[in-house]
Each structure stands twice: as C-alpha cells, then as structure tokens.
Amino acid sequence: MNQQKLIPIVLILLTPFHVLAHGEEILLPLIGQFVSIIFFLFWVFSFKAKKGQRLKLIIIYFSTLLVVLFSTSNMPYFKNERILNYIYIFGPALMTLIYFLFQRQKND
C-alpha cells in the first residue's frame, strides 16, 4: 500500500478517538442525578412518616425530575453546562424539600 492511501485511512481511524476524548462531560449530570436519587431515597426512608407522605415525596421528586429533563432537553448543553448540571442535580431535591417543609408547617 502506498503512503498516499495510508494517510487518509489513518485519519479516518483516528477521528472517533478525537471525538470521544471530550465526552466525559456528560457523565457529571448522570452521576450527579444518580447520587442525588440515592441521597433522596435515603432521606425519605430515614424519618418516620406515613406511607402516603413518603409516596407523595417520591412522586414529587421523580415527576420534577421528568419535568426538568423534558423542559431542558432542547437547550444546548455546552453553552449552559453549569446551570444544567445544577438544575439536574439539585432541582428535584429542592422542589421536594420545599413541598416537605410546607406540609410540615401546615401540619404543625
């Protein structure tokens, strides 16, 4: 094989490695969401509450997570990386905590 044919083949083979080298940014929101869900479930099952209240908190958390994911799906990730990561990780937990505090204040 002559050298002129070898150069384009090598460049084509190296292209995916260049593209994949910058793909780790997407792992931060995924790992952050996973850790947030684990902490949330630990928090929900750590205090004494009725099953109905726990179920409401779980439904609020996961429905807020779905709303956040669907409402931000058209936003460009790299332009809004930091704010999207914060929203994905802390948004559902914050909404659930606000609901929990309002319910607790109402019951007291």
N, C-alpha and C positions, 0 to 999 in steps of 0.2 A: 504494500500500500504506500502510495507516495505521501509526502508530508503535507501537501495542499489539501488532501482529502481528510487527513487525520485531525487537523486543527478545528474544522467545524464540528466534527464528531465529539471531540473533547469538550468544546464549548457548550454543545448541547447537553452533554452528560453532566457538566458542572452547574448548569442553570438551576436544577432543583435544589442543590445544596446551598446556593446563594439565597434562594427564596426561603428555605426552611430555617436559615440561620437567625431570622428575625421573628420567628413565630412564637417565641416563648412569652410574649406579652399577653397573649390570650389566656395563658394559664393562671395569671393573677386573679381575674374575676371568677374563674371557675373554682379555684382552690379557696378563694375568699368566700364564695357562696357556700361551698361545702362546709367550711369551718363555721360559718355563720349559722347554718342549719343545725349543725351538731351542738353548738352552744345554745341555740334557741331551744332545741328539744331537751337538752339537759336542764335548762332553766325552767321550762314548763313542767317537767316531771319532778323538779326538786322541791316545790312547795305544795302544801296541802290545798287542794281545790276540788270542786265538784267536777265530775267528768264533763258535764256540759260546758263549764267555763274553760277547761283545757281544750275541748274540741273547738270552741269558738276562737280561742287564741291560735290554734293550729290552722284553722280555716282562714283566719285573717292574715296570718303570716304568708301562707302559700298563695292565697289569692293576690296579695300585694306583690309578691314575687312575680307572679304571672303578669300582672298589670305593668310592672316596671319593665320586665323583659319585652313585652309586646309594644309598649309605648316608646321604648328607646331603640327598637330594632332597626329603624331607618336612619339613625344618627351615625355619622362617620366616627368610627372608633378612635382613630389616631388623632383626630382634632380634639376630641372630647374624652380622652383616655382617663384622665384623673377623675373627672366628675362622674363618668360612667362607672368606674370602679367603686367609688364611694356610694353611689346610688344602688348598685347591685348588692353590695355587701351590707350596708347599714340601713337602706331604705325600708325593707320589710320588717327588720327588727325594731326600728324606730316607730313605725306605724303600730306595730303590735304592742310595744311598750306604752305608747300614748293611749291606746284603747284600754289596756290593762289599768293604767293609772286613773283614767276617767271612771271606769267601772268600780274600782276600789274606792274612789272618792264618793261616788254615788251611793255605794252600799254602806259607807260609814256614817 
